[in-house]
Amino acid sequence: MGDETVACLGRDAGLYPEDARLSALVGEPLVRSEEFRRLWADHQVREKTHGVKLIHHPLVGEPDFGCETLSVNGAPDHLLVAFTAPAG
């Protein structure tokens, strides 16, 4: 799952190269994490459009939620993320 997250950060870094906060977000793990440096050096770029989110909840356990990410027409910097709960 880490490779997917790093690839999504790579996409955003390419879209917003002048964003100081994004540069700082990427910079810290580049200094502290060998795994992050390795993944970042792969130069994978990806947009997250769907997946599964595992939630740790003290009362209901660990349900897997479906996750869909939708772009908003006319607002390229906005996304709508919809989670669907499993039956039961």
Order of alpha helices (4+ residues) and beta strands (2+ residues): alpha-alpha-alpha-beta-beta-beta
